[in-house]
Amino acid sequence: MTEAPPPPRARAEIDLGALRANVRALRARVAPHVRVMAVVKADAYGHGALRCARAALEAGADWLGTATPHEALALRAAGITDVPVMCWLWTSGDPWDQGIEAGIDMSVSGMWALEEVVRAAKAVGKTARVQLKADTGLGRNGCRPADWPELVGAALKAEVDGLVKVTGLWSHFACADEPHHPSIAAQLGVFRKMLDHAERAGARPEVRHIANSSATLTLPEAHFDLVRPGIAMYGVSPSPELGTSAELGLRPVMSLKAGVALVKQVPAGHGVSYGHHYVTGEATTLGLVPLGYADGVPRHASGRGPVLVDGRVRTVAGRVAMDQFVVDLGGDAPKPGTEAVLFGPGDGGEPTAEDWAVAADTIAYEIVTRIGARVPRVVVDAAEGHT
Ligand SMILES: *Cc1c(COP(=O)(O)O)cnc(C)c1O
């Protein structure tokens, strides 16, 4: 007799069918001419960059977006050579030459970056694809309006010299997840002015873009030529104010599960986990879940995080430790190995990443993105068409 291999201690299931359905749903929300850039930075928000990039492309995404050059180059090295890839977080000394060779669209926010790109283009002997980033009000990366004419002028001069091609003009919102926030209209106004300036100066970009997931879902006037959804593609709502995943027509891609490692009887008055911040009120049963903050379960959700075990949602009892936490099972005694579901799509009674975000006083982006490397990602491909 052969037995199936034991299930992993804990796993993050990645439902690529859901991801493809989400990409199609996002695509359906934008006009046909608007291109969709699947944002796969930070290992696709913890879901696995390569598999998610491929699934998004299968479902009709046109571009891929990453933060670091390393992330962009890894996509090319894995054989994704026939779609545009953009990368926006460059620091001095980064491998601009490799970016040029790999045909990556490289974001430039200031003169120092343009100078490094131009130097690399001369060294490589090829034209660099450059997208100029405008700071329209986010106050993070990007070129301030006051410095824009100088940057645009220098980039267009380098274009005449054949060293760069300005393929894109772009920006990023500060508060797109807060509908009607006054900064949204203000940023759009500044963006239009900065686009206008660059185009009058002679820029002929392939794409102009500013929309993240929230703006893709709620601001058609911000779609321009391309949208850059990240979190929505993973089926997670960008913010409670915009609605739940289901209300947005999205399906969560990641489910975090573990087998209960131990179930035991304890008397009333028994302290639980470090610091004894939880003490049993009566004789009860405790279940041990083999996931901890090293796996990305936020310690800040100690005493609050919800977990579905044996048909009921329980709460983390006491502190989340590095590798494990405990739930009070209230006298129930499920068999060791019984599945504990920390989060998933939510339609099986399990909590969602949004619920964990509330419990940990953070955003659902952080919950999925920080699931640790020790948790194996197990690809599942549930039938499409739930949503
Ligand atoms: C992360 C990121 C996105 C995607 O944002 P979501 O809110 O996840 O859709 C888009 N653009 C830039 C510049 C980003 O850094």
Ligand as a Chemical Component Dictionary entry (heavy atoms), coordinates in Angstrom:
data_LIG
# 
_chem_comp.id                   LIG 
_chem_comp.type                 NON-POLYMER 
_chem_comp.pdbx_formal_charge   0 
_chem_comp.three_letter_code    LIG 
# 
loop_
_chem_comp_atom.comp_id 
_chem_comp_atom.atom_id 
_chem_comp_atom.alt_atom_id 
_chem_comp_atom.type_symbol 
_chem_comp_atom.charge 
_chem_comp_atom.model_Cartn_x 
_chem_comp_atom.model_Cartn_y 
_chem_comp_atom.model_Cartn_z 
_chem_comp_atom.pdbx_ordinal 
LIG C1 C1 C 0 2.540  48.661 -5.697 1  
LIG C2 C2 C 0 2.298  49.612 -6.785 2  
LIG C3 C3 C 0 1.164  49.502 -7.603 3  
LIG C4 C4 C 0 0.045  48.539 -7.319 4  
LIG O1 O1 O 0 -0.682 49.041 -6.228 5  
LIG P1 P1 P 0 -2.003 48.314 -5.705 6  
LIG O2 O2 O 0 -2.558 49.261 -4.723 7  
LIG O3 O3 O 0 -1.547 47.046 -5.098 8  
LIG O4 O4 O 0 -2.843 48.108 -6.898 9  
LIG C5 C5 C 0 1.052  50.350 -8.674 10 
LIG N1 N1 N 0 2.000  51.275 -8.923 11 
LIG C6 C6 C 0 3.091  51.428 -8.140 12 
LIG C7 C7 C 0 4.076  52.480 -8.450 13 
LIG C8 C8 C 0 3.270  50.623 -7.042 14 
LIG O5 O5 O 0 4.349  50.779 -6.260 15 
# 
loop_
_chem_comp_bond.comp_id 
_chem_comp_bond.atom_id_1 
_chem_comp_bond.atom_id_2 
_chem_comp_bond.value_order 
_chem_comp_bond.pdbx_ordinal 
LIG C1 C2 SING 1  
LIG C2 C3 SING 2  
LIG C2 C8 DOUB 3  
LIG C3 C4 SING 4  
LIG C3 C5 DOUB 5  
LIG C4 O1 SING 6  
LIG O1 P1 SING 7  
LIG P1 O2 DOUB 8  
LIG P1 O3 SING 9  
LIG P1 O4 SING 10 
LIG C5 N1 SING 11 
LIG N1 C6 DOUB 12 
LIG C6 C7 SING 13 
LIG C6 C8 SING 14 
LIG C8 O5 SING 15 
# 
